[in-house]
Amino acid sequence: MLELAASDGTTDIVATPHANGQYAFDPELIEQRIGELAPRAPVRIHRGCDFHLQFDNIQDALAHPDKYTVNHKGYLLVEFPDLAIFANTDRILSQLLEHGMIPIVTHPERNDKLQRRLDDLAKWVEMGCYVQVTAGSCTGTFGKDAKAAADALFKRGLVHFVASDAHDRRRRPPTLGAAYRALADRWGEDIIQPLFVDHPRAVLSGDQIEFEFQPAEIRPRKWYQFWR
């Protein structure tokens, strides 16, 4: 998978095992596995997880704010439940922010509940959260509903990252090139390039992100900044 990612132009990748009731997150084991791979890896491997919004997870993250974040910095990849969106989601996200974690909502375009709650996503972005979509959603790999939802998010300027969310070499590979080309052709490379390069780089180092809240073809340029 690392060789495939490198051949597609990737220089850095974040290992994001699921952190949920089924898969206990063990930072020491992650460090061990990365240490085994890093000497022969053609790309740089960073630490992270796909943090599920579950009660025990949330409580542990509030007690240990840097445990689940990317590179133990401020950004946290957050996966919402498939079955329901908590009524107190605003409060949960606020608590994470108050404890120094910046939630990045992962693949909302593939969650049928979030597909119908773009206004909520916009509200969470205004609170200081970010949104990440899957590259395959942008090219139709995950079906027409996910592609339409991704397009709607782009139209509203609610996409800040595009990631592979890779699981294997064939069905869900760690490649981004096809999505980059398709999105750059649609929106312009100046809009798309930061979502693949600048913003992920800021996450890896824990730096602030500057982003254009709406694509240029939707509204005039206006810049917003969020800080940790």
Secondary structure, 3 states (H helix, E strand, C coil): CHHHHHHCCCCEEEECCEECCCCCCCHHHHHHHHHHHHHHCCCEEEECCEEECCHHHHHHHHHCCCCCCHHHCCEEEEECCCCCCCCCHHHHHHHHHHCCCEEEEECHHHCCCHHHCHHHHHHHHHHCCEEEEEHHHHHCCCCHHHHHHHHHHHHCCCCCEEECCCCCCCCCCCCCHHHHHHHHHHHCHHHHHHHHCHHHHHHHHCCCEEEECCCCCCCCCCEEEECC
